[in-house]
């Protein structure tokens, strides 16, 4: 089943953690960076850097693409966001949900959404135990047509 929407409290905690990581990386806290963190933390979609830029630029005219890319890179390096590559297109998407989960990818429209699979955490522990790896995470994708695209035929 798709992941449930985050509460405002969960979003605020995510944003606080992201901002703390950016400060620790030596980045200044600008209104643009704070807005970027909030936009990424509060979406259930998996936006590209370009989509985040387009969403925020009208409200923050001084926002540059370089700020968006550098901030996202710092968030990924700090381990508070992950990069997802759109299969076959090489387009980078970003996800602030770090809980073990899978991704559903529509092969028609490119939509990506989280899928909570209760077995993933168990599988990670099992693979770790069997292989001796200290696993840091996993990335699971399921590909197919989303319900909206299936209706269009």
Backbone as a printed PyTorch tensor [residue, N CA C, xyz], in Angstrom:
tensor([[[  0.8430,  -1.1840,   0.0000],
         [  0.0000,   0.0000,   0.0000],
         [  0.8810,   1.2360,   0.0000]],

        [[  0.4470,   2.3020,  -0.6890],
         [  1.2390,   3.5330,  -0.6610],
         [  1.4120,   4.0380,   0.7660]],

        [[  2.5180,   4.7230,   0.9900],
         [  2.8110,   5.2520,   2.3260],
         [  1.7620,   6.2810,   2.7280]],

        [[  1.3920,   6.3100,   4.0170],
         [  0.4460,   7.3330,   4.4800],
         [  1.1040,   8.7090,   4.4810]],

        [[  0.2780,   9.7440,   4.3560],
         [  0.7860,  11.1210,   4.3580],
         [  1.4240,  11.4460,   5.7050]],

        [[  2.4390,  12.2850,   5.6740],
         [  3.1140,  12.6980,   6.9040],
         [  2.3010,  13.7560,   7.6320]],

        [[  2.3850,  13.7290,   8.9470],
         [  1.7570,  14.7830,   9.7450],
         [  2.6660,  16.0130,   9.7170]],

        [[  2.1180,  17.1510,  10.0910],
         [  2.9120,  18.3880,  10.1420],
         [  4.0770,  18.2340,  11.1240]],

        [[  3.8520,  17.5210,  12.2280],
         [  4.9150,  17.2790,  13.2140],
         [  6.0520,  16.4760,  12.5930]],

        [[  5.7100,  15.4300,  11.8340],
         [  6.7390,  14.6070,  11.1870],
         [  7.5160,  15.4150,  10.1450]],

        [[  6.8020,  16.2400,   9.4030],
         [  7.4640,  17.0910,   8.4100],
         [  8.4250,  18.0490,   9.1030]],

        [[  7.9680,  18.6920,  10.1820],
         [  8.8240,  19.6380,  10.9130],
         [ 10.0660,  18.9610,  11.4690]],

        [[  9.9310,  17.7430,  11.9760],
         [ 11.0950,  17.0020,  12.4870],
         [ 12.0750,  16.6950,  11.3590]],

        [[ 11.5440,  16.2950,  10.2230],
         [ 12.3860,  16.0120,   9.0640],
         [ 13.1490,  17.2630,   8.6270]],

        [[ 12.4390,  18.3890,   8.5700],
         [ 13.0580,  19.6580,   8.1530],
         [ 14.1440,  20.0640,   9.1420]],

        [[ 13.8520,  19.9740,  10.4390],
         [ 14.8550,  20.3240,  11.4680],
         [ 16.1230,  19.4970,  11.2990]],

        [[ 15.9440,  18.2070,  11.0670],
         [ 17.0840,  17.3110,  10.8980],
         [ 17.8810,  17.6820,   9.6400]],

        [[ 17.1810,  17.9770,   8.5660],
         [ 17.8600,  18.3810,   7.3260],
         [ 18.6610,  19.6560,   7.5320]],

        [[ 18.0470,  20.6430,   8.1730],
         [ 18.7290,  21.9210,   8.3960],
         [ 19.9500,  21.7470,   9.2920]],

        [[ 19.8390,  20.9040,  10.3040],
         [ 20.9840,  20.6420,  11.1890],
         [ 22.1330,  20.0170,  10.3960]],

        [[ 21.8050,  19.1190,   9.4890],
         [ 22.8390,  18.4810,   8.6650],
         [ 23.4890,  19.4790,   7.7110]],

        [[ 22.7020,  20.3960,   7.1670],
         [ 23.2710,  21.4190,   6.2840],
         [ 24.2000,  22.3480,   7.0570]],

        [[ 23.7860,  22.7290,   8.2750],
         [ 24.6530,  23.5670,   9.1270],
         [ 25.9560,  22.8370,   9.4210]],

        [[ 25.8480,  21.5480,   9.7550],
         [ 27.0400,  20.7520,  10.0670],
         [ 27.9680,  20.6470,   8.8540]],

        [[ 27.3930,  20.7300,   7.6590],
         [ 28.1970,  20.6850,   6.4300],
         [ 28.7770,  22.0530,   6.0840]],

        [[ 28.4850,  23.0530,   6.9250],
         [ 29.0440,  24.3830,   6.7230],
         [ 28.2480,  25.2820,   5.7920]],

        [[ 27.0320,  24.8870,   5.4580],
         [ 26.2070,  25.7180,   4.5780],
         [ 25.4110,  26.7300,   5.3930]],

        [[ 25.3030,  27.9380,   4.8550],
         [ 24.5160,  28.9810,   5.5210],
         [ 23.0320,  28.6440,   5.4090]],

        [[ 22.2850,  29.0390,   6.4290],
         [ 20.8410,  28.8250,   6.4170],
         [ 20.1630,  30.0280,   5.7830]],

        [[ 19.8240,  29.8820,   4.5320],
         [ 19.1420,  30.9480,   3.8050],
         [ 17.6630,  30.5850,   3.6990]],

        [[ 16.8130,  31.5620,   3.4620],
         [ 15.3880,  31.2490,   3.2690],
         [ 15.1710,  30.2470,   2.1240]],

        [[ 16.0080,  30.3410,   1.0830],
         [ 15.8820,  29.4260,  -0.0460],
         [ 16.1730,  27.9860,   0.3700]],

        [[ 17.2440,  27.7930,   1.1360],
         [ 17.5920,  26.4350,   1.5750],
         [ 16.5330,  25.8840,   2.5290]],

        [[ 16.0150,  26.7400,   3.4000],
         [ 14.9690,  26.2920,   4.3200],
         [ 13.7150,  25.8830,   3.5460]],

        [[ 13.3580,  26.6680,   2.5360],
         [ 12.1800,  26.3460,   1.7210],
         [ 12.3970,  25.0520,   0.9350]],

        [[ 13.6040,  24.8510,   0.4430],
         [ 13.9210,  23.6330,  -0.2980],
         [ 13.7810,  22.4020,   0.5980]],

        [[ 14.2970,  22.5040,   1.8140],
         [ 14.1740,  21.3890,   2.7600],
         [ 12.7080,  21.0930,   3.0580]],

        [[ 11.9220,  22.1330,   3.2730],
         [ 10.4940,  21.9400,   3.5590],
         [  9.7870,  21.3100,   2.3560]],

        [[ 10.1010,  21.7780,   1.1570],
         [  9.4620,  21.2360,  -0.0470],
         [  9.7850,  19.7560,  -0.2160]],

        [[ 11.0280,  19.3750,   0.0120],
         [ 11.4190,  17.9720,  -0.1310],
         [ 10.8350,  17.1260,   0.9920]],

        [[ 10.8620,  17.6430,   2.2120],
         [ 10.3780,  16.8780,   3.3650],
         [  8.8750,  16.6560,   3.3310]],

        [[  8.1430,  17.5500,   2.7010],
         [  6.6850,  17.4830,   2.7800],
         [  6.0210,  16.8040,   1.5850]],

        [[  6.7950,  16.4360,   0.5790],
         [  6.1720,  15.8210,  -0.5940],
         [  6.2030,  14.3030,  -0.5150]],

        [[  5.1480,  13.7000,  -1.0170],
         [  5.1100,  12.2460,  -1.1330],
         [  5.6110,  11.8210,  -2.5070]],

        [[  5.7700,  12.7930,  -3.3750],
         [  6.3140,  12.5380,  -4.7120],
         [  7.8300,  12.5020,  -4.5860]],

        [[  8.4900,  12.2540,  -5.6520],
         [  9.9470,  12.1930,  -5.6620],
         [ 10.4290,  13.1900,  -6.7130]],

        [[ 10.5320,  14.4580,  -6.3200],
         [ 10.8070,  15.5140,  -7.2950],
         [ 12.2300,  15.4670,  -7.8340]],

        [[ 12.3860,  16.0390,  -9.0020],
         [ 13.7170,  16.2750,  -9.5610],
         [ 14.1950,  17.6270,  -9.0330]],

        [[ 15.4740,  17.9080,  -9.2080],
         [ 16.0040,  19.2190,  -8.8150],
         [ 15.2950,  20.3140,  -9.6080]],

        [[ 15.0550,  20.0550, -10.8810],
         [ 14.3800,  21.0390, -11.7300],
         [ 12.9580,  21.3080, -11.2280]],

        [[ 12.2370,  20.2620, -10.8410],
         [ 10.8670,  20.4430, -10.3350],
         [ 10.8680,  21.2540,  -9.0430]],

        [[ 11.8400,  21.0010,  -8.1710],
         [ 11.9390,  21.7780,  -6.9320],
         [ 12.2600,  23.2370,  -7.2470]],

        [[ 13.1720,  23.4520,  -8.1880],
         [ 13.5160,  24.8170,  -8.5870],
         [ 12.2780,  25.5470,  -9.1190]],

        [[ 11.5420,  24.8970, -10.0120],
         [ 10.3530,  25.5230, -10.6080],
         [  9.2700,  25.8060,  -9.5690]],

        [[  9.1590,  24.9390,  -8.5810],
         [  8.1580,  25.1450,  -7.5260],
         [  8.5130,  26.3510,  -6.6550]],

        [[  9.8050,  26.5040,  -6.3370],
         [ 10.2310,  27.5280,  -5.3810],
         [ 10.6160,  28.8640,  -6.0160]],

        [[ 11.0270,  28.8640,  -7.2710],
         [ 11.5250,  30.0900,  -7.9140],
         [ 10.5350,  31.2560,  -7.8980]],

        [[  9.2330,  31.0310,  -8.1110],
         [  8.3200,  32.1860,  -8.0760],
         [  8.3160,  32.9090,  -6.7220]],

        [[  8.4400,  32.1530,  -5.6470],
         [  8.4400,  32.7620,  -4.3140],
         [  9.8280,  33.2510,  -3.9040]],

        [[ 10.8610,  32.6550,  -4.4840],
         [ 12.2510,  33.0000,  -4.1500],
         [ 12.9910,  33.3230,  -5.4500]],

        [[ 12.7910,  34.5320,  -5.9960],
         [ 13.3860,  34.8710,  -7.2940],
         [ 14.9160,  34.8140,  -7.3100]],

        [[ 15.5500,  34.9430,  -6.1500],
         [ 17.0180,  34.8890,  -6.1220],
         [ 17.5370,  33.4480,  -6.0420]],

        [[ 16.6460,  32.4740,  -5.9760],
         [ 17.0470,  31.0680,  -5.9320],
         [ 17.7240,  30.6910,  -7.2430]],

        [[ 18.8740,  30.0460,  -7.1360],
         [ 19.5740,  29.5970,  -8.3430],
         [ 19.5070,  28.0780,  -8.4330]],

        [[ 19.6690,  27.5900,  -9.6470],
         [ 19.7170,  26.1310,  -9.8290],
         [ 20.9110,  25.5510,  -9.0680]],

        [[ 22.0070,  26.2920,  -9.0360],
         [ 23.2010,  25.8200,  -8.3210],
         [ 22.8940,  25.6120,  -6.8420]],

        [[ 22.1260,  26.5170,  -6.2390],
         [ 21.7520,  26.3600,  -4.8290],
         [ 20.9280,  25.0990,  -4.6410]],

        [[ 19.9940,  24.8590,  -5.5510],
         [ 19.1560,  23.6580,  -5.4530],
         [ 20.0250,  22.4100,  -5.5520]],

        [[ 20.8660,  22.3360,  -6.5730],
         [ 21.7070,  21.1490,  -6.7610],
         [ 22.6930,  20.9650,  -5.6080]],

        [[ 23.3400,  22.0400,  -5.1670],
         [ 24.3110,  21.9360,  -4.0670],
         [ 23.6400,  21.5290,  -2.7610]],

        [[ 22.4540,  22.0630,  -2.5070],
         [ 21.7370,  21.7170,  -1.2810],
         [ 21.3090,  20.2560,  -1.3190]],

        [[ 20.7760,  19.8050,  -2.4420],
         [ 20.3710,  18.4000,  -2.5640],
         [ 21.5750,  17.4740,  -2.4160]],

        [[ 22.6890,  17.8510,  -3.0120],
         [ 23.9140,  17.0470,  -2.8890],
         [ 24.3520,  16.9550,  -1.4280]],

        [[ 24.2760,  18.0660,  -0.7040],
         [ 24.6470,  18.0690,   0.7160],
         [ 23.6880,  17.2060,   1.5320]],

        [[ 22.3960,  17.2460,   1.2140],
         [ 21.4120,  16.4260,   1.9350],
         [ 21.6570,  14.9380,   1.6930]],

        [[ 21.9840,  14.5840,   0.4590],
         [ 22.2790,  13.1850,   0.1370],
         [ 23.5690,  12.7550,   0.8350]],

        [[ 24.6050,  13.5970,   0.7820],
         [ 25.8830,  13.2790,   1.4430],
         [ 25.7150,  13.1020,   2.9420]],

        [[ 24.8040,  13.8920,   3.5310],
         [ 24.5570,  13.8050,   4.9760],
         [ 23.6720,  12.6140,   5.3300]],

        [[ 23.1160,  11.9590,   4.3250],
         [ 22.2830,  10.7880,   4.5860],
         [ 20.8550,  11.1070,   4.9880]],

        [[ 20.3810,  12.3200,   4.7090],
         [ 18.9990,  12.6720,   5.0770],
         [ 18.0830,  12.7400,   3.8560]],

        [[ 18.6200,  12.4180,   2.6970],
         [ 17.8240,  12.2910,   1.4740],
         [ 18.5380,  11.2660,   0.6050]],

        [[ 17.7920,  10.6860,  -0.3050],
         [ 18.4210,   9.7400,  -1.2210],
         [ 18.0860,  10.1060,  -2.6580]],

        [[ 18.9940,   9.7090,  -3.5490],
         [ 18.7900,   9.9320,  -4.9750],
         [ 18.1910,   8.6730,  -5.5830]],

        [[ 17.2410,   8.8760,  -6.4730],
         [ 16.6390,   7.7710,  -7.2170],
         [ 16.7790,   8.1000,  -8.6950]],

        [[ 17.2870,   7.1730,  -9.4740],
         [ 17.4440,   7.4080, -10.9060],
         [ 16.2470,   6.8100, -11.6270]],

        [[ 15.5930,   7.6230, -12.4650],
         [ 14.4530,   7.1420, -13.2470],
         [ 14.9730,   6.1920, -14.3140]],

        [[ 14.5250,   4.9660, -14.2600],
         [ 15.0220,   3.9200, -15.1530],
         [ 14.8840,   4.3090, -16.6200]],

        [[ 15.9550,   4.0850, -17.3650],
         [ 15.9440,   4.3340, -18.7920],
         [ 16.0840,   5.7940, -19.1840]],

        [[ 15.9670,   6.7020, -18.2220],
         [ 16.0250,   8.1230, -18.5590],
         [ 17.2070,   8.8220, -17.9010]],

        [[ 17.7490,   8.2420, -16.8470],
         [ 18.8730,   8.8550, -16.1560],
         [ 18.5180,  10.1160, -15.3940]],

        [[ 17.2330,  10.3740, -15.2030],
         [ 16.7840,  11.5640, -14.4820],
         [ 16.8500,  11.2850, -12.9860]],

        [[ 17.4620,  12.2050, -12.2350],
         [ 17.6260,  12.0350, -10.7970],
         [ 16.4130,  12.6010, -10.0500]],

        [[ 15.8360,  11.7730,  -9.1910],
         [ 14.7460,  12.1860,  -8.3110],
         [ 15.2640,  12.1200,  -6.8780]],

        [[ 14.5930,  12.8100,  -5.9660],
         [ 15.0430,  12.8690,  -4.5740],
         [ 13.9270,  12.4330,  -3.6410]],

        [[ 14.3250,  11.7660,  -2.5560],
         [ 13.3780,  11.2070,  -1.5940],
         [ 13.8980,  11.4840,  -0.1920]],

        [[ 13.0530,  12.0630,   0.6530],
         [ 13.4390,  12.3360,   2.0400],
         [ 12.9490,  11.2450,   2.9860]],

        [[ 12.2390,  10.2600,   2.4680],
         [ 11.7620,   9.1550,   3.2970],
         [ 12.8730,   8.1180,   3.4020]],

        [[ 13.4760,   8.0180,   4.5670],
         [ 14.6050,   7.1050,   4.7570],
         [ 14.2120,   5.8100,   5.4420]],

        [[ 12.9260,   5.6530,   5.7520],
         [ 12.4570,   4.3880,   6.3170],
         [ 12.5270,   3.3210,   5.2210]],

        [[ 12.7520,   2.0560,   5.6030],
         [ 12.7670,   1.0150,   4.5680],
         [ 11.4320,   0.9920,   3.8170]],

        [[ 11.5030,   1.1730,   2.5120],
         [ 10.3050,   1.1450,   1.6780],
         [ 10.7100,   0.8680,   0.2360]],

        [[  9.7460,   0.4500,  -0.5410],
         [  9.9620,   0.2160,  -1.9650],
         [  9.3930,   1.3940,  -2.7440]],

        [[  9.6450,   1.3960,  -4.0380],
         [  9.1120,   2.4420,  -4.9090],
         [  8.3190,   1.8040,  -6.0370]],

        [[  7.1670,   2.3880,  -6.3090],
         [  6.3490,   2.0010,  -7.4530],
         [  6.6280,   3.0230,  -8.5490]],

        [[  7.0370,   2.5580,  -9.7160],
         [  7.3980,   3.4540, -10.8120],
         [  6.4910,   3.1620, -12.0020]],

        [[  5.7770,   4.1870, -12.4560],
         [  4.9240,   4.0360, -13.6340],
         [  5.7920,   4.1340, -14.8820]],

        [[  5.7550,   3.0950, -15.6940],
         [  6.5580,   3.0660, -16.9170],
         [  5.9470,   3.9260, -18.0170]],

        [[  4.7390,   4.4220, -17.7820],
         [  4.0700,   5.2480, -18.7890],
         [  4.2790,   6.7400, -18.5200]],

        [[  3.9590,   7.1910, -17.3000],
         [  4.0380,   8.6320, -16.9960],
         [  5.2510,   9.0060, -16.1450]],

        [[  5.9670,   8.0120, -15.5940],
         [  7.1600,   8.2880, -14.8010],
         [  6.9000,   8.5630, -13.3340]],

        [[  5.6400,   8.5310, -12.9330],
         [  5.2910,   8.7710, -11.5220],
         [  6.0190,   7.7670, -10.6290]],

        [[  6.5010,   8.2590,  -9.4900],
         [  7.1660,   7.4070,  -8.5030],
         [  6.4740,   7.6360,  -7.1710]],

        [[  6.0770,   6.5640,  -6.5060],
         [  5.5210,   6.7280,  -5.1700],
         [  6.0690,   5.6570,  -4.2380]],

        [[  6.0710,   5.9870,  -2.9600],
         [  6.5570,   5.0530,  -1.9490],
         [  5.5520,   3.9350,  -1.7440]],

        [[  6.0890,   2.7740,  -1.4160],
         [  5.2570,   1.6160,  -1.1060],
         [  5.8060,   0.9950,   0.1710]],

        [[  4.9840,   0.9760,   1.2060],
         [  5.4010,   0.3740,   2.4710],
         [  5.2340,  -1.1350,   2.3840]],

        [[  6.3400,  -1.8370,   2.4280],
         [  6.3370,  -3.2940,   2.3940],
         [  6.8500,  -3.7770,   3.7420]],

        [[  5.9720,  -4.3540,   4.5650],
         [  6.3930,  -4.7620,   5.9100],
         [  7.4980,  -5.8120,   5.9080]],

        [[  7.7140,  -6.4760,   4.7870],
         [  8.7450,  -7.5140,   4.7260],
         [ 10.1420,  -6.9680,   4.4500]],

        [[ 10.2450,  -5.7200,   3.9980],
         [ 11.5610,  -5.1950,   3.6200],
         [ 12.5430,  -5.1710,   4.7810]],

        [[ 12.0980,  -4.6990,   5.9360],
         [ 12.9950,  -4.6260,   7.0910],
         [ 13.4790,  -6.0180,   7.4840]],

        [[ 12.5790,  -6.9790,   7.4590],
         [ 12.9430,  -8.3650,   7.7630],
         [ 13.9400,  -8.8820,   6.7330]],

        [[ 13.7110,  -8.5620,   5.4590],
         [ 14.6190,  -9.0090,   4.3970],
         [ 16.0140,  -8.4150,   4.5610]],

        [[ 16.0970,  -7.1440,   4.9410],
         [ 17.3980,  -6.5020,   5.1440],
         [ 18.1650,  -7.2220,   6.2490]],

        [[ 17.4950,  -7.4870,   7.3560],
         [ 18.1650,  -8.1900,   8.4690],
         [ 18.6020,  -9.5910,   8.0450]],

        [[ 17.7600, -10.2740,   7.2870],
         [ 18.0740, -11.6250,   6.8360],
         [ 19.2840, -11.6250,   5.8920]],

        [[ 19.3070, -10.7130,   4.9450],
         [ 20.4360, -10.6220,   4.0070],
         [ 21.7090, -10.2710,   4.7620]],

        [[ 21.6120,  -9.3550,   5.6970],
         [ 22.7700,  -8.9610,   6.4970],
         [ 23.3160, -10.1580,   7.2770]],

        [[ 22.4170, -10.8880,   7.8810],
         [ 22.8190, -12.0510,   8.6870],
         [ 23.4740, -13.1180,   7.7990]],

        [[ 22.8880, -13.3800,   6.6320],
         [ 23.3990, -14.4380,   5.7510],
         [ 24.7050, -14.0660,   5.0610]],

        [[ 24.9090, -12.7720,   4.7790],
         [ 26.0840, -12.3710,   3.9980],
         [ 27.2120, -11.7820,   4.8260]],

        [[ 26.8880, -11.3380,   6.0410],
         [ 27.8880, -10.6770,   6.8580],
         [ 28.0440,  -9.1990,   6.5510]],

        [[ 27.2940,  -8.6930,   5.5920],
         [ 27.3340,  -7.2630,   5.2690],
         [ 26.6230,  -6.4680,   6.3530]],

        [[ 27.1740,  -5.3020,   6.6850],
         [ 26.4810,  -4.3380,   7.5490],
         [ 25.7410,  -3.4130,   6.5910]],

        [[ 24.5250,  -3.7770,   6.2620],
         [ 23.7740,  -3.0540,   5.2350],
         [ 23.3420,  -1.6820,   5.7230]],

        [[ 23.5250,  -0.7010,   4.8490],
         [ 23.1480,   0.6800,   5.1680],
         [ 21.7700,   1.0180,   4.6170]],

        [[ 21.2500,   0.1930,   3.7460],
         [ 19.9410,   0.4720,   3.1750],
         [ 19.6700,  -0.4210,   1.9890]],

        [[ 18.5760,  -0.1180,   1.3190],
         [ 18.2100,  -0.8750,   0.1410],
         [ 17.4190,   0.0200,  -0.7900]],

        [[ 17.3180,  -0.3950,  -2.0280],
         [ 16.5510,   0.3690,  -3.0060],
         [ 15.7960,  -0.6390,  -3.8640]],

        [[ 14.4910,  -0.7060,  -3.6740],
         [ 13.6540,  -1.6630,  -4.3890],
         [ 12.6500,  -0.9060,  -5.2460]],

        [[ 12.5660,  -1.2900,  -6.5090],
         [ 11.6310,  -0.6600,  -7.4400],
         [ 10.7170,  -1.7190,  -8.0340]],

        [[  9.4480,  -1.3750,  -8.1440],
         [  8.4740,  -2.1830,  -8.8670],
         [  8.0150,  -1.3280, -10.0450]],

        [[  8.0620,  -1.8880, -11.2470],
         [  7.7120,  -1.1380, -12.4510],
         [  6.4030,  -1.6440, -13.0330]],

        [[  5.6020,  -0.7270, -13.5320],
         [  4.3370,  -1.0730, -14.1780],
         [  3.5620,   0.1920, -14.4790]],

        [[  2.3270,   0.0430, -14.9040],
         [  1.4660,   1.1950, -15.1910],
         [  0.6770,   1.5490, -13.9490]],

        [[  0.6720,   2.8370, -13.6030],
         [ -0.0780,   3.3070, -12.4350],
         [ -1.5830,   3.2380, -12.7330]],

        [[ -2.4170,   3.3000, -11.6870],
         [ -3.8710,   3.2250, -11.8970],
         [ -4.4020,   4.2850, -12.8700]],

        [[ -3.8750,   5.5110, -12.8000],
         [ -4.3490,   6.5690, -13.7030],
         [ -4.0430,   6.2340, -15.1630]],

        [[ -2.8350,   5.7700, -15.4300],
         [ -2.4540,   5.4310, -16.8050],
         [ -3.2040,   4.1950, -17.3010]],

        [[ -3.4850,   3.2620, -16.4140],
         [ -4.2430,   2.0690, -16.8060],
         [ -5.6570,   2.4340, -17.2340]],

        [[ -6.2260,   3.4600, -16.6060],
         [ -7.5830,   3.8990, -16.9650],
         [ -7.6150,   4.5040, -18.3620]],

        [[ -6.5060,   5.1400, -18.7670],
         [ -6.4580,   5.8380, -20.0600],
         [ -6.4120,   4.8940, -21.2530]],

        [[ -5.8400,   3.7490, -21.0920],
         [ -5.6650,   2.7360, -22.1440],
         [ -5.2280,   3.3940, -23.3930]]])
